[in-house]
Amino acid sequence: MLVSYKWLSQYVDVSTESPANLAEKVTRTGIEVEQISQWNSTLDHIVLGYVESCEPHPNADKLSVCQVRVGDEESAQIVCGAPNVAAGQTVIVARPGARLPGGIKIKKAKLRGTASEGMICSLSELGIPQALVPKEYADGIFVYDGEADAGTPVSDALQLDDTVIELELTANRGDCMSMVGVAYETAAILEGDVSWPKEDIQESELDAHDAIEVIVEAPEDNPLYIAKMIDNVTIKPAPFWMQRRLMSAGIRPINNVVDITNYVLLEYGQPLHAFDYDRLGSKQIVVRHAKANESMITLDGQTRSLAEGQLVITNGMKPIAMAGVMGGQDTEVTSETTTVLLEAAYFSPDAVRQTSRAHGLRSDSSARFEKRVDPERTIKAANRAAYLLEKYAGGSVRKGSVTAKATVPTAQTVSVSLEEINGLLGTTLSEAEVERTLTALHFSVDVSNGVFHVIVPTRRPDISIAEDLIEEVGRLYGYDRLPATIPASIPADIGLTPTQQSVRKMRRLLEAAGMHEAITYSLTHESKASQFSMYPELRSLAVASPMTEERQVLRHSLLPHLLDAIGHNQRRSVARRALYEVGSVYVSESGPEHHEEHRHVAGVISGEVQAQSWLAQKQDVDFFSLKGVVEMLFTEFGVTGQVSFRADQREELHPGRTASIVYDGEVIGFIGQLHPHVAQELDLDDTYVFELKTSPWILQSQAKNTYVPVPKYPAVTRDIALVVDQTASAGEIEMQMRQAGGSLLTNVALFDVYEGERLEKGKKSLAFSLRFSHAERTLTDEEVTEAYEAVLGKLERTFGAELRSS
């Protein structure tokens, strides 16, 4: 709901609150403010001008040279290309020095050799969206038809000095889908009164009953229908103040009759419809359910096939409107309309929702009917629209209203005790404070023996039980003021679970390594669901009613959407791209009833690891950049000795730069470079990825870290160069070394790999540096040699390793 601050001020006094302060208070009481927009933020040096003369440009067929009065005694020559510019018009002029929305700066210039001292503007050039500009000005400049002097700032003349507050309403707050509804909410917050608009009609001697008869054959779906007759209507543009308010609410002005029905829709929240009475084809309005094989053409030009049971408005013979959703083209108000039949009705929310969904057609009217309009406001809205048609369309309102009425919702009484209110909110409010709050909501309140008997008006259908009233008291008291307490059944020392602590630790570590967290959709396209899956034997889970084709299947892996995010960053020239995500993946053995959810962590890096500078050369990320991040994770979680990397093959990854990650003999993930074909398909540079199951290794974070003092005694270093098969894994060899070396072997580091002509075919040389030390004494040569020999023997037996002689 878009709320004009100036429009709102006509119904409730907001002079004590700035738009920003009011938005803050509204948000605190439970209605979220999406954004605040200022219309006149860039309208300096833009004024109204009077076109004194308009002559063809001597050197251009489509340009005009205009002499425009822009002040009491000041004129300017302006070259204009609009087809509708003419002498005698009052127009919008941007003077030199003005800066239009979008950054265009106006200055003196020459166009085809003729001087131009400004620009005559259209509404879209002032920042009003083209889709909201009135049709008569859609392809040209705006012509002002009000009373204002040349030189008047356009923000004053067009009432653009306004603020629009956008409310994000929840489904239960349909009462705030109108200016009057928002006024009641604002009045409750500020403890003020609500002023209603004028509805005093000067009726003619003619009687509406002589022109139309209303018959409702489906009273359960249409318990109230009101018809008013307005003669001698003149179709023309609505006054600009009304057009501007419609545009501020996101509605495009059409003509005075249509604009008035839309205006009252926004003002009262009551949808109205105007029929051209002369095109009705009868003197009857019959509301009934559609019959088999009926159809009609709606206002959008579409032929709609009606299903049996859908509620329609007919002329007694054929449908002329889909009740509460959209009118028909046959009775549309046009420039030739002189007599208007005005409809104001209460339609069942279920009936409107059924028709709207069946036709995939959601309108401003259906949105309000579905959330239930106020039946007590229906006749008031009809009278308000009739008053405006009388004033701005020259209409003559016939005496009376033709009404068909059955049982409509009425105000109901809801009771709640002070004890219940304070017990649920945890407050110590007094009886007077609660009564003042409920009265501020403009509810009728009777208090007896600590119990509040509240008559809830029909404009608030969301309040029907005691808990609803308690919620009203709580939100107006202020959720931020409610005391924070822990239920007695919960231990006072409760905190994060071990898993939650470990996940937080993992996030901190990855961010410390220079990666940024991403949160992507769990739902994906079917083609992406099983990419990078670690569960190839399990099935994907599909959503029964997906919102879009792109979000219909639950993911097996976090990587596909992370790669989309990396591509988004790459296309915007982000040099270093490093993202990670901690989230769930979903798989199934045989269907939704046997599904599994697993928490994973995944990361993607691409681009630079080191930018070019005077101190260092540019360096791109590689496989080992990411492997270092993963190893750091395992080190900080204390599981390094239980993890190994094994060369592997995966369809989506580079055949020579991919490894499985093994924890205690179980494959828990993988790491590798994106396959060149996949990278090309996604239009990515060299990109490296990893993905891990977080269970069970992540729980090792709960083990306490053990710190050792700086060694007092010198360490002994021995190098060992081994010749092994090319298929042997350096990681496996290192693990065997650590096991064989025992407590004396404190560090193992690979420092050289050689494959060449000096070795047999199928062999390679790995050189390691081994460091031996003891915390309490200096090692002897014999002890070091014994440990060294144990390591060598283990490698000879396990890998057939040989010492390299040269």
C-alpha positions in Angstrom: 0.0 0.0 0.0 1.4 3.4 -1.1 0.5 6.2 1.3 0.8 9.8 0.4 1.8 11.8 3.6 -0.1 14.9 2.4 -3.2 12.9 1.5 -3.1 11.1 4.9 -2.9 14.5 6.6 -6.5 15.3 5.4 -7.9 12.5 7.6 -5.7 12.6 10.7 -3.4 15.2 12.2 0.2 14.2 11.5 1.6 17.7 11.9 3.6 16.6 15.0 5.4 13.8 13.1 7.7 13.9 10.1 7.2 11.2 7.5 10.3 9.4 8.8 9.1 9.5 12.4 5.7 8.4 11.4 7.1 5.5 9.4 9.2 4.5 12.4 6.2 4.5 14.7 4.0 2.5 12.2 6.8 -0.1 11.9 7.0 -0.4 15.7 3.3 -1.2 15.9 3.5 -4.2 13.5 3.1 -2.8 9.9 6.4 -2.9 8.2 7.4 0.2 6.1 9.1 -1.0 3.0 10.5 2.4 1.9 10.0 6.2 2.0 10.1 8.1 -1.3 10.5 11.9 -1.7 9.0 13.2 -4.9 10.5 16.6 -5.1 14.1 15.8 -4.3 15.5 17.1 -7.7 13.0 19.8 -8.8 15.0 23.0 -8.2 14.8 25.6 -11.0 11.8 23.8 -12.5 8.8 26.2 -12.8 5.5 26.7 -14.6 5.7 28.7 -17.8 3.2 30.3 -20.1 3.7 29.8 -23.8 3.1 33.2 -25.4 4.0 32.1 -29.0 4.9 29.0 -30.8 6.5 29.1 -34.3 8.0 26.4 -36.5 11.8 26.0 -36.3 13.4 27.5 -39.4 15.8 24.6 -39.8 13.9 21.5 -38.5 10.4 20.2 -39.4 9.7 18.6 -36.0 10.9 21.4 -33.7 9.1 24.5 -32.5 10.5 27.8 -31.2 8.5 29.0 -28.2 8.6 32.2 -26.3 7.7 31.3 -22.8 7.0 33.6 -19.8 8.7 32.1 -16.8 8.2 34.9 -14.3 6.2 38.2 -13.9 8.4 40.1 -16.4 10.8 37.4 -17.5 10.6 35.4 -20.8 12.8 32.7 -22.3 13.1 31.3 -25.8 12.9 27.5 -25.7 13.2 25.0 -28.6 10.7 22.1 -28.1 10.2 18.9 -30.0 6.9 17.9 -28.4 4.1 17.4 -31.0 1.4 18.9 -28.6 3.1 22.2 -27.7 1.1 25.3 -28.6 0.6 28.9 -27.7 -1.6 29.7 -24.8 -0.5 26.6 -22.7 0.8 26.5 -19.2 3.7 24.1 -19.2 6.5 22.7 -17.1 9.9 24.5 -17.7 13.3 23.4 -16.6 15.5 26.5 -16.3 19.2 26.5 -16.9 20.8 25.0 -13.8 18.1 22.5 -13.2 19.0 18.8 -12.8 16.3 16.4 -13.9 15.9 12.9 -12.3 18.4 10.7 -14.0 21.2 13.2 -13.8 20.4 15.4 -16.9 21.6 19.0 -16.3 19.8 21.7 -18.2 21.9 24.6 -19.7 21.7 27.1 -22.4 22.3 25.6 -25.9 21.7 26.0 -29.6 19.5 23.5 -31.4 19.9 23.6 -35.2 21.3 27.1 -34.9 18.6 28.5 -32.7 19.2 29.5 -29.0 17.3 27.6 -26.4 17.2 28.7 -22.7 15.8 25.7 -21.0 13.5 22.7 -21.6 9.7 22.2 -21.7 9.2 18.9 -19.8 6.9 15.9 -19.8 5.8 14.3 -16.6 8.1 11.3 -17.2 11.1 13.7 -17.3 10.2 14.8 -13.8 10.7 11.2 -12.6 7.1 10.0 -12.8 7.1 6.5 -14.3 5.9 6.5 -17.9 3.3 3.8 -17.1 1.6 6.2 -14.7 1.5 9.2 -17.0 -2.1 10.1 -18.2 -2.7 8.9 -21.7 -3.3 12.3 -23.2 0.3 13.3 -22.1 2.0 10.0 -22.7 3.7 11.1 -26.0 4.2 14.8 -25.3 4.6 17.6 -22.7 2.3 18.1 -19.8 -0.2 20.9 -20.1 -1.3 22.4 -16.7 -5.0 23.3 -16.5 -5.0 24.8 -13.0 -4.7 28.3 -11.8 -1.1 29.3 -11.1 1.2 32.1 -12.2 4.1 31.7 -14.5 7.3 31.2 -12.4 5.5 29.1 -9.7 7.8 26.2 -8.6 6.4 23.1 -10.1 6.7 21.2 -6.8 4.1 23.6 -5.4 1.8 23.8 -8.4 1.7 20.1 -9.0 1.8 19.2 -5.3 5.0 17.2 -5.9 6.4 18.3 -2.5 5.1 15.1 -0.9 6.4 11.9 0.7 5.1 8.5 -0.2 5.3 5.8 2.5 5.1 2.2 1.2 3.5 -0.2 3.7 4.1 -4.0 3.5 0.8 -5.3 4.7 0.3 -8.8 6.1 -2.7 -10.8 5.0 -4.8 -10.0 8.1 -4.5 -6.2 7.7 -6.8 -5.6 4.8 -8.2 -2.7 6.7 -5.1 -0.7 5.9 -5.6 -1.1 2.2 -7.2 2.3 2.1 -6.3 5.9 3.2 -9.1 6.0 5.8 -7.9 2.6 7.1 -4.3 3.9 7.4 -5.8 7.0 9.1 -7.5 4.9 11.8 -4.1 3.1 12.3 -2.3 6.4 12.5 -4.9 7.9 14.8 -4.5 4.9 17.2 -0.7 5.4 17.3 -1.0 9.2 17.8 -4.2 9.0 19.9 -6.0 11.3 17.5 -9.3 11.6 15.7 -10.2 10.6 12.1 -11.9 13.1 9.7 -14.1 11.7 7.0 -14.3 13.1 3.5 -17.3 15.0 2.2 -20.3 13.0 1.0 -23.1 15.6 0.9 -24.9 15.1 -2.5 -27.3 17.6 -4.1 -29.8 15.0 -5.5 -32.0 15.8 -8.5 -35.8 15.3 -8.6 -35.4 12.1 -10.7 -35.5 8.8 -8.8 -32.9 6.1 -9.3 -35.6 3.4 -8.9 -37.2 4.6 -12.1 -34.0 3.8 -14.1 -32.8 0.5 -12.6 -33.9 -2.6 -10.7 -31.4 -4.8 -8.8 -32.0 -8.5 -8.3 -29.5 -10.7 -6.4 -30.0 -14.4 -7.1 -26.9 -15.4 -5.0 -27.3 -13.6 -1.7 -24.8 -15.9 0.0 -22.1 -14.6 -2.3 -23.5 -11.0 -2.7 -25.3 -10.0 0.5 -25.2 -6.3 -0.4 -25.5 -4.5 -3.8 -26.1 -0.7 -4.1 -26.7 1.1 -7.4 -26.7 4.8 -7.9 -27.6 6.7 -11.0 -25.7 9.8 -12.2 -27.0 11.7 -15.3 -25.5 14.4 -17.5 -21.9 13.3 -16.9 -19.2 15.0 -19.0 -16.1 12.8 -19.6 -12.9 14.7 -19.3 -9.6 14.5 -17.4 -9.9 14.5 -13.6 -8.4 17.4 -11.7 -4.7 17.2 -11.5 -4.6 16.9 -7.7 -6.6 13.7 -8.0 -4.4 12.4 -10.8 -1.3 13.1 -8.8 -2.7 11.1 -5.8 -3.5 8.2 -8.1 0.0 8.3 -9.6 1.5 8.4 -6.1 -0.4 5.2 -5.4 0.7 3.5 -8.6 -2.5 4.0 -10.6 -2.5 5.6 -14.1 -5.2 8.3 -14.6 -7.7 7.5 -17.4 -10.7 10.0 -17.2 -12.7 11.7 -14.5 -15.3 8.9 -14.0 -12.8 6.0 -13.9 -10.3 8.1 -11.8 -13.0 8.9 -9.2 -13.9 5.2 -8.8 -10.2 4.4 -8.3 -9.8 7.4 -6.0 -12.6 6.2 -3.7 -11.2 2.7 -3.9 -7.9 4.0 -2.4 -9.7 6.4 -0.1 -12.3 4.0 1.4 -10.9 0.6 0.5 -14.3 -0.1 -1.2 -14.1 -1.2 -4.9 -16.6 0.5 -7.2 -17.5 0.0 -10.8 -19.0 2.5 -13.3 -21.2 1.2 -16.1 -22.3 3.2 -19.1 -26.0 3.0 -18.5 -26.9 3.7 -22.1 -24.9 0.6 -23.2 -26.4 -1.6 -20.5 -29.1 -3.0 -22.8 -31.8 -3.2 -20.1 -33.1 -1.6 -16.9 -32.0 -4.5 -14.7 -28.9 -5.6 -12.8 -29.1 -9.3 -12.0 -26.3 -10.8 -9.8 -26.1 -14.6 -10.2 -23.8 -17.5 -10.8 -22.5 -18.1 -14.3 -24.1 -20.8 -16.4 -22.4 -23.4 -18.6 -20.7 -22.1 -21.8 -21.1 -18.4 -20.9 -18.3 -16.0 -21.8 -17.6 -12.2 -21.8 -15.0 -9.8 -22.9 -13.4 -8.0 -20.0 -11.9 -4.5 -19.9 -8.5 -5.8 -20.8 -9.8 -7.0 -24.2 -9.6 -10.7 -23.3 -12.5 -13.1 -23.9 -13.1 -15.0 -20.7 -14.9 -18.4 -20.6 -16.9 -18.5 -17.4 -17.2 -21.6 -15.3 -20.5 -22.6 -13.6 -20.6 -21.2 -10.1 -18.5 -18.0 -10.7 -20.3 -14.9 -9.5 -21.2 -12.5 -12.4 -23.1 -9.2 -12.8 -25.6 -9.4 -15.7 -28.1 -7.1 -17.4 -30.6 -9.9 -17.0 -29.5 -11.6 -20.2 -25.7 -11.8 -20.4 -22.7 -11.2 -18.1 -21.4 -7.6 -18.1 -18.8 -8.0 -15.3 -17.0 -10.6 -13.2 -18.2 -9.7 -9.7 -15.4 -8.1 -7.7 -12.7 -8.8 -10.3 -13.2 -6.9 -13.5 -15.8 -5.2 -15.6 -16.9 -5.9 -19.2 -16.0 -4.1 -22.3 -19.6 -3.9 -23.5 -20.6 -1.4 -20.7 -17.2 0.4 -20.4 -17.2 4.1 -19.8 -16.0 5.9 -22.9 -15.7 9.5 -24.1 -19.3 9.3 -25.3 -20.7 8.3 -21.9 -23.4 10.7 -20.4 -25.2 8.5 -17.8 -23.3 6.4 -15.3 -24.7 3.5 -13.2 -22.4 3.3 -10.2 -22.0 -0.1 -8.4 -21.0 -0.5 -4.8 -21.2 -4.0 -3.4 -20.1 -6.4 -0.7 -19.0 -9.7 -2.4 -18.0 -12.8 -0.5 -14.2 -13.2 -0.2 -14.4 -16.8 -1.3 -16.5 -16.1 -4.4 -14.1 -13.4 -5.6 -11.0 -15.5 -4.8 -12.5 -18.4 -6.8 -13.1 -16.3 -9.9 -9.8 -14.4 -9.6 -7.7 -17.6 -9.3 -9.6 -19.4 -12.1 -8.8 -16.7 -14.6 -5.4 -15.8 -13.2 -6.6 -12.2 -12.9 -5.8 -10.3 -9.8 -7.0 -6.6 -9.7 -6.9 -3.9 -7.0 -10.6 -4.6 -6.5 -10.2 -8.4 -6.1 -7.3 -7.9 -3.7 -9.6 -5.9 -1.3 -12.6 -8.1 -1.6 -10.5 -11.2 -0.9 -9.4 -9.6 2.4 -13.0 -8.6 3.2 -14.2 -5.0 2.8 -16.1 -3.1 5.4 -19.9 -3.5 4.6 -20.7 -0.4 6.7 -18.5 1.7 4.4 -20.2 0.5 1.1 -23.0 3.1 1.0 -20.6 5.8 2.3 -18.2 5.0 -0.6 -21.1 5.1 -3.1 -22.1 8.5 -1.8 -18.5 9.8 -1.8 -18.1 8.8 -5.5 -21.4 10.3 -6.4 -20.4 13.6 -4.7 -17.1 13.7 -6.7 -18.9 12.9 -9.9 -21.3 15.7 -9.2 -18.4 18.1 -8.6 -15.8 17.1 -11.2 -17.9 15.5 -13.9 -20.9 17.8 -13.9 -23.2 14.9 -13.0 -26.7 15.1 -11.7 -27.2 12.4 -9.0 -30.6 10.8 -8.9 -32.5 10.6 -5.7 -32.0 7.5 -3.6 -30.0 4.3 -4.0 -31.3 1.0 -5.4 -30.3 -1.6 -2.8 -30.5 -5.3 -2.5 -29.5 -6.5 1.0 -29.3 -9.8 2.8 -27.3 -10.7 5.9 -23.9 -8.9 6.1 -21.3 -9.1 8.8 -22.0 -6.8 11.7 -19.9 -5.5 14.6 -19.2 -8.1 17.3 -18.3 -8.0 20.9 -15.1 -9.5 22.2 -14.2 -9.7 25.9 -10.9 -10.0 27.6 -9.8 -9.5 31.2 -7.0 -7.3 32.5 -5.4 -10.4 34.0 -5.3 -12.2 30.6 -3.7 -9.2 29.0 -0.9 -8.8 31.5 -0.5 -12.5 31.9 0.1 -13.0 28.1 2.2 -9.9 27.6 4.1 -10.1 30.8 3.2 -6.5 31.6 1.7 -4.6 34.6 -0.7 -2.4 32.6 -3.5 -0.7 34.5 -7.1 -0.8 33.6 -7.0 2.9 32.5 -4.0 2.3 30.2 -5.7 -0.6 28.5 -8.9 1.3 28.1 -7.1 4.3 26.6 -5.3 2.0 24.1 -8.6 0.3 23.0 -10.3 3.7 22.8 -7.5 5.0 20.6 -8.3 2.3 18.2 -11.8 3.8 18.0 -13.4 0.7 19.5 -16.4 1.0 21.9 -15.2 -0.2 25.3 -17.2 -1.1 28.4 -15.3 -2.2 31.5 -16.8 -4.1 34.4 -15.0 -6.1 37.1 -11.7 -6.0 35.3 -13.2 -7.3 32.0 -13.2 -5.3 28.9 -16.2 -5.8 26.6 -15.1 -4.4 23.3 -17.4 -3.7 20.3 -15.1 -4.3 17.3 -16.2 -2.4 14.2 -16.7 -4.2 10.9 -13.6 -2.5 9.5 -11.5 -4.9 11.6 -12.5 -8.4 10.6 -9.2 -9.7 11.9 -10.3 -9.3 15.5 -12.6 -12.0 16.7 -11.1 -13.6 19.9 -9.5 -12.3 23.1 -6.0 -13.0 21.9 -6.6 -10.6 19.0 -7.4 -7.8 21.4 -4.3 -8.6 23.5 -2.2 -8.4 20.3 -3.7 -4.9 19.6 -2.8 -3.8 23.2 0.7 -5.3 22.9 1.6 -3.7 19.6 0.4 -0.2 20.5 2.1 -0.5 23.9 5.2 -1.4 22.0 6.7 -4.8 21.4 10.1 -3.2 22.2 8.8 -2.3 25.6 7.6 -5.8 26.5 9.8 -7.4 29.2 12.2 -10.2 28.0 11.8 -13.3 30.1 12.9 -17.0 29.8 10.2 -19.6 30.4 10.6 -21.3 33.8 10.9 -24.7 32.2 14.1 -23.6 30.3 17.5 -23.7 32.2 18.9 -20.2 32.8 22.3 -21.2 31.3 20.8 -22.3 27.9 22.9 -21.3 24.9 23.9 -22.5 21.5 24.1 -26.2 20.8 27.5 -27.7 20.0 26.5 -27.9 16.3 25.5 -24.2 16.3 28.7 -23.2 18.0 30.7 -25.2 15.4 28.8 -23.7 12.4 29.5 -20.2 13.8 33.2 -21.1 14.2 33.3 -22.4 10.6 31.8 -19.1 9.3 34.3 -17.0 11.2 37.2 -19.1 9.9 36.1 -18.9 6.2 35.5 -15.2 6.5 38.9 -14.7 8.1 40.3 -16.5 5.0 38.8 -13.8 2.8 35.6 -15.5 1.7 32.2 -13.9 1.8 29.0 -15.7 2.9 26.2 -16.2 0.3 22.7 -17.4 0.9 21.1 -19.0 -2.1 17.8 -20.7 -2.8 17.2 -24.3 -1.7 14.8 -24.7 -4.7 16.4 -24.9 -8.1 15.7 -26.0 -11.7 15.4 -29.7 -12.4 18.5 -29.6 -14.6 20.6 -28.2 -11.7 19.2 -30.3 -8.9 21.7 -33.2 -9.1 24.8 -31.3 -10.3 27.8 -31.9 -8.0 25.7 -34.3 -6.0 27.4 -36.5 -3.4 24.3 -38.7 -3.4 24.1 -40.0 -7.0 22.1 -43.0 -6.0 19.3 -41.0 -4.3 16.4 -39.1 -5.9 15.5 -35.4 -6.0 12.5 -34.0 -4.2 10.1 -32.0 -6.3 7.7 -29.3 -5.0 4.0 -30.1 -5.5 3.1 -26.6 -6.6 6.2 -24.7 -7.6 6.0 -20.9 -8.0 8.2 -20.9 -11.1 10.0 -23.4 -13.3 13.3 -22.2 -11.8 12.3 -23.1 -8.3 10.7 -26.5 -8.5 13.2 -29.1 -7.2 15.2 -29.2 -3.9 18.9 -29.1 -4.4 21.5 -31.9 -3.9 24.4 -29.5 -3.7 25.2 -25.9 -2.8 27.5 -25.3 -5.7 25.2 -24.6 -8.7 23.8 -21.4 -7.2 27.1 -20.4 -5.8 28.5 -20.6 -9.3 25.7 -18.4 -10.5 26.7 -15.8 -7.9 30.3 -16.0 -8.9 29.4 -15.5 -12.5 27.3 -12.5 -11.5 30.3 -11.0 -9.8 32.7 -11.8 -12.6 30.4 -10.0 -15.1 30.7 -6.9 -12.9 34.5 -7.0 -12.9 35.0 -8.0 -9.3 38.7 -9.0 -9.3 38.7 -11.5 -6.4 35.7 -13.7 -6.1 35.4 -15.9 -3.1 32.1 -17.1 -1.8 31.0 -19.8 0.7 27.6 -21.1 2.0 26.5 -23.2 4.9 23.2 -24.7 4.1 21.1 -27.8 3.7 20.7 -30.2 0.8 17.8 -32.6 0.4 17.6 -36.2 -1.0 15.2 -39.1 -1.0 15.3 -42.9 -1.4 11.8 -43.4 -2.5 9.8 -40.2 -2.2 9.0 -37.2 0.2 8.0 -39.5 3.0 11.6 -40.9 3.2 13.6 -37.7 2.6 16.9 -36.8 4.2 18.3 -33.4 5.0 22.1 -32.9 5.3 24.0 -29.8 6.2 26.9 -29.0 3.8 29.5 -26.3 3.5 30.7 -25.2 0.1 33.1 -22.7 -1.3 34.0 -21.2 -4.7 37.0 -19.0 -5.6 38.0 -17.4 -8.9 40.0 -14.4 -10.1 43.0 -12.9 -8.2 44.5 -13.9 -5.0 47.1 -11.1 -5.2 46.5 -7.8 -7.2 49.3 -6.2 -9.2 51.2 -3.6 -7.1 54.7 -2.1 -6.7 55.4 -4.7 -4.1 54.1 -7.9 -5.8 53.2 -9.4 -9.1 49.6 -10.3 -9.9 48.8 -13.8 -8.8 45.6 -15.8 -9.7 44.0 -18.3 -7.5 44.8 -22.0 -8.1 43.9 -25.4 -6.7 46.2 -25.0 -3.7 44.7 -21.6 -2.8 41.4 -23.3 -2.0 43.0 -26.5 -0.6 44.8 -24.3 1.9 41.5 -22.9 3.1 40.0 -26.4 3.5 43.1 -27.6 5.3 42.9 -24.6 7.6 39.4 -25.6 8.5 40.4 -29.1 9.4 43.4 -27.8 11.4 41.2 -25.4 13.5 38.7 -28.2 14.1 41.6 -30.5 15.3 41.0 -33.3 12.7 44.0 -32.8 10.4 45.4 -36.3 11.2 42.1 -38.0 10.3 41.7 -36.3 6.9 43.3 -37.1 3.6 43.0 -36.0 0.0 42.7 -38.6 -2.7 42.9 -38.0 -6.5 39.5 -38.6 -8.0 37.3 -38.1 -11.1 34.0 -36.2 -11.1 31.9 -35.3 -14.1 31.8 -31.6 -13.5 35.4 -31.2 -12.4 38.8 -31.1 -14.1 40.0 -34.7 -14.6 43.5 -34.0 -13.3 42.8 -31.5 -10.6 40.1 -33.1 -8.5 40.3 -34.9 -5.1 38.0 -36.6 -2.7 38.2 -35.6 0.9 38.3 -38.6 3.3 37.6 -38.5 7.0 38.2 -41.7 9.0 37.9 -43.7 5.9 34.6 -42.1 4.8 34.3 -39.7 1.8 32.9 -36.5 3.2 33.4 -34.2 0.2 35.5 -33.1 -2.8 37.7 -30.3 -4.0 38.8 -29.4 -7.5 38.8 -27.1 -10.5 35.7 -26.6 -12.6 35.8 -28.7 -15.8 36.8 -26.5 -18.7 33.6 -27.4 -20.6 31.5 -26.5 -17.6 33.4 -23.2 -17.1 32.9 -22.4 -20.8 29.2 -23.1 -20.6 28.8 -20.9 -17.5 31.2 -18.3 -19.1 33.5 -18.4 -16.0 37.3 -18.0 -15.7 39.3 -20.7 -14.0 37.2 -21.5 -11.0 37.9 -23.8 -8.0 35.2 -25.4 -5.7 34.9 -27.5 -2.7 31.9 -29.0 -0.8 31.8 -31.0 2.4 29.3 -32.7 4.6 29.6 -31.1 8.0 28.9 -34.2 10.0 30.6 -35.7 11.9 34.0 -33.9 11.8 32.5 -30.5 12.7 31.7 -31.7 16.2 35.4 -32.0 16.9 35.4 -28.2 17.5 34.1 -29.0 21.0 37.4 -30.7 21.9 39.6 -28.3 23.9 42.7 -27.0 22.1 46.0 -28.1 23.7 48.8 -25.5 23.7 52.5 -26.5 24.1 55.3 -24.2 25.2 58.0 -23.0 22.8 60.6 -25.9 22.7 63.6 -25.4 25.0 65.7 -28.0 23.2 67.0 -28.0 19.6 65.2 -29.9 16.9 66.9 -32.2 14.4 66.0 -32.1 10.7 66.4 -34.9 8.3 65.5 -34.8 4.6 64.3 -37.9 2.8 63.9 -38.3 -1.0 61.8 -41.3 -2.1 61.1 -42.9 -5.4 57.5 -44.2 -5.6 54.9 -45.1 -8.2 53.3 -42.1 -9.9 50.0 -43.2 -8.5 51.1 -42.9 -4.9 49.5 -40.1 -3.0 51.8 -37.6 -1.1 49.1 -37.1 1.5 48.9 -40.9 2.2 52.7 -41.0 2.4 52.8 -38.1 4.9 50.1 -39.8 7.0 52.1 -43.1 7.2 55.3 -41.1 8.1 53.5 -39.4 11.0 52.2 -42.7 12.3 55.6 -44.5 12.0 57.7 -41.6 13.4 55.8 -41.6 16.7 55.9 -38.7 19.2 59.4 -37.7 18.2 58.4 -36.7 14.6 56.8 -33.3 15.1 56.6 -32.0 11.6 56.6 -33.4 8.0 56.8 -31.0 5.0 56.9 -31.9 1.3 59.4 -29.6 -0.5 60.1 -31.2 -3.9 58.4 -33.3 -6.5 60.4 -34.6 -9.5 59.3 -36.6 -12.6 61.8 -36.9 -15.4 64.3 -38.8 -17.5 66.5 -39.7 -14.5 63.7 -41.9 -13.1 62.1 -45.1 -14.4 58.9 -44.7 -16.4 55.9 -44.6 -14.1 58.0 -43.4 -11.1 58.3 -40.0 -9.3 60.5 -38.6 -6.6 59.0 -37.0 -3.5 61.3 -35.1 -1.0 60.2 -34.5 2.5 61.7 -32.6 5.4 61.3 -34.4 8.7 61.7 -32.6 12.0 62.4 -34.5 15.3 62.3 -33.0 18.7 61.5 -33.8 22.4 59.9 -31.3 24.8 62.1 -32.2 27.8 65.6 -33.1 26.5 67.9 -33.0 23.5 67.6 -36.0 21.2 70.6 -38.3 20.6 71.7 -39.3 17.1 70.7 -42.9 17.9 67.1 -41.8 18.7 66.7 -39.8 15.6 68.2 -42.5 13.4 65.9 -45.1 14.9 62.8 -43.0 14.3 64.0 -42.2 10.8 64.6 -45.9 10.0 61.1 -46.7 11.3 59.6 -44.1 8.9 61.7 -45.5 5.9 60.8 -49.1 6.7 57.1 -48.3 6.9 57.2 -46.6 3.5 59.2 -49.4 1.9 56.6 -52.0 3.1 53.5 -49.9 2.3 54.4 -48.1 -1.0 57.5 -50.0 -2.2 59.4 -46.8 -1.7 63.2 -46.6 -2.5 65.7 -43.9 -1.3 66.7 -41.8 -4.3 70.4 -41.8 -4.7 70.7 -38.8 -7.1 
